[in-house]
Amino acid sequence: MVSICGRLAYTMWRADKMKYLDQTLAIPAENIVCDETLLGAAERGDGEEVLRVWESPETFVVVGYGNRIETEVNEAACAVRNIPVLRRCSGGGTVVQGQGCLSYALVLKIADNAELCNVTGANRFIMERNRAAIEAEVRGQGSGVRVEVQGHTDLTLAGLKFSGNSQRRRRNFILFHGTFLLNFDLALISELLPMPSRQPCYREARGHEKFLTNLPLPTMVVKAALRRAWGA
């Protein structure tokens, strides 16, 4: 599956502008590996910047590289439902992904923007651009609710989280990826994940069902907003 993603990456990058890839691979593990492969291709000089979006039809759990599965995942519940538990290359917390959860990945060249030179600057720069893009669409639907960045890399509506994000850094490029809850079964998250061991202050010990929300926008609207925001 790595070689397939590598060929995809090489084929896309034949021009100077950021490329756009709307591609969901066959199984969850392939989709997780593909993000890292796109970063590796860019770092090796085989590619440049890219925005990828995908939405898995299969439910799965993915933990950050520093997470302990036995602490962050209800393994028994996952086993009963035959839901795979995977690990990604970036940090951040544990999430449930699947139908109704749009995933995206940005591969960005560090030298092109001084704000990408450290973790804090990259978080601030990327999250503000994503925040503004989504808020414009929310307000376009007639809602006066503000989209905010809370915690380190969460997007929220009225204090409820609908997007989580994380990054993986290499010498010349970074991978910044995350999820948007759009039409997801939020009750399933409470079933598969215990309360996280690390929580942002704004969570205030709220359970998943009182902390998370679906963003009231169609998938295609969110994809288009990201493309415009990043010129992909």
URCORCOR-V141003 format. One record per run of one state. SS is the DSSP state (H for helix, E for strand, L for the rest). FROM is the first residue (numbers start at 1). TO is the last residue. If there is no record, write none. Layout:
ss = <SS,SS>
from = <FROM,FROM>
to = <TO,TO>
//
This chain:
ss = <L,H,L,E,L,H,L,E,L,E,L,H,L,H,L,E,L,E,L,E,H,L,H,L,H,L,E,L,E,L,E,L,E,L,H,L,H,L,H,E,L,H,L>
from = <1,2,13,19,23,28,45,50,55,60,64,69,73,75,82,84,88,95,98,101,110,113,114,118,119,141,147,151,154,158,160,170,173,182,186,193,201,204,208,212,213,219,231>
to = <1,12,18,22,27,44,49,54,59,63,68,72,74,81,83,87,94,97,100,109,112,113,117,118,140,146,150,153,157,159,169,172,181,185,192,200,203,207,211,212,218,230,232>
//
